[in-house]
């Protein structure tokens, strides 16, 4: 499911201005304030004087303002894309990783439900975000005997534009939360220079994770629903007879054999 969710992140459209530039510009201003301002940036008046002194110390000329503006834009875009890359490739993979065995055992003890007889629902990832994505593959295979990572690319090709838009919207919401967590880490790095940056970064990262738990569950539910409602069309496009709510074991084996190009036999 890591590759599957990652492919959704590559497909979704990014709003460059609000998703990259504006957060990057805010972070650029934050970094400049801490780098140029007083030792205690909470002293606003002193900080304004220090920034003004820094500006007056720059070489004066007609190109000074344009150069500073271009530099601010370039740095803002760089910060924005760096946070986006960290969120998509780093934070996401961290959340879906299995994690230390002791932590997984602790989560299993906490999440164990004596009334449930479904062993696959026992937590097996470092976070609930990872378990939400993992359970999509587990449930799809348990129901249809088909790997969701093999089924999904074909279903995406035959899905309607409305379905694709729904999946893309859910993926965009989840990946926005991963990027928000990346910004939290970025602000947290400044805690060594200014201690209030620590609580700020922790709060941002915590809010991002709490939001991601909801958005990941929603994305997983949408992906599973798309598989449920389009599996019959997939079998039809592969010219495989599919009758009933789920394929017979031999039909599932045939579909799996087609999707993997016979590698399942080797």
Rosetta blueprint (number, residue, H / E / L):
1 X L
2 X H
3 X H
4 X H
5 X H
6 X H
7 X H
8 X H
9 X H
10 X H
11 X H
12 X L
13 X L
14 X L
15 X L
16 X H
17 X H
18 X H
19 X H
20 X H
21 X H
22 X H
23 X H
24 X H
25 X H
26 X H
27 X H
28 X H
29 X H
30 X H
31 X H
32 X H
33 X H
34 X H
35 X H
36 X H
37 X L
38 X L
39 X L
40 X L
41 X L
42 X L
43 X L
44 X H
45 X H
46 X H
47 X H
48 X H
49 X H
50 X H
51 X H
52 X H
53 X H
54 X H
55 X H
56 X H
57 X L
58 X L
59 X L
60 X L
61 X L
62 X L
63 X L
64 X H
65 X H
66 X H
67 X H
68 X H
69 X H
70 X H
71 X H
72 X H
73 X H
74 X H
75 X H
76 X H
77 X H
78 X H
79 X H
80 X H
81 X H
82 X H
83 X H
84 X H
85 X H
86 X H
87 X H
88 X H
89 X H
90 X H
91 X H
92 X H
93 X H
94 X H
95 X H
96 X H
97 X L
98 X L
99 X L
100 X L
101 X H
102 X H
103 X H
104 X H
105 X H
106 X H
107 X H
108 X H
109 X H
110 X H
111 X H
112 X L
113 X L
114 X L
115 X L
116 X L
117 X L
118 X L
119 X H
120 X H
121 X H
122 X L
123 X L
124 X L
125 X L
126 X L
127 X L
128 X H
129 X H
130 X H
131 X H
132 X H
133 X H
134 X H
135 X H
136 X H
137 X H
138 X H
139 X H
140 X H
141 X H
142 X H
143 X H
144 X H
145 X L
146 X L
147 X L
148 X H
149 X H
150 X H
151 X H
152 X H
153 X H
154 X H
155 X H
156 X H
157 X H
158 X H
159 X L
160 X L
161 X H
162 X H
163 X H
164 X H
165 X H
166 X H
167 X H
168 X H
169 X H
170 X H
171 X H
172 X H
173 X H
174 X H
175 X H
176 X H
177 X H
178 X H
179 X H
180 X H
181 X H
182 X H
183 X H
184 X H
185 X H
186 X H
187 X H
188 X H
189 X H
190 X H
191 X H
192 X H
193 X L
194 X L
195 X L
196 X H
197 X H
198 X H
199 X H
200 X H
201 X H
202 X H
203 X H
204 X H
205 X H
206 X H
207 X H
208 X H
209 X H
210 X H
211 X H
212 X H
213 X H
214 X H
215 X H
216 X H
217 X H
218 X H
219 X H
220 X H
221 X H
222 X H
223 X H
224 X H
225 X H
226 X H
227 X H
228 X H
229 X H
230 X H
231 X H
232 X H
233 X H
234 X H
235 X H
236 X H
237 X H
238 X L
239 X L
240 X L
241 X L
242 X L
243 X L
244 X L
245 X L
246 X L
247 X L
248 X L
249 X H
250 X H
251 X H
252 X H
253 X H
254 X H
255 X H
256 X H
257 X H
258 X H
259 X H
260 X L
261 X L
262 X L
263 X H
264 X H
265 X H
266 X L
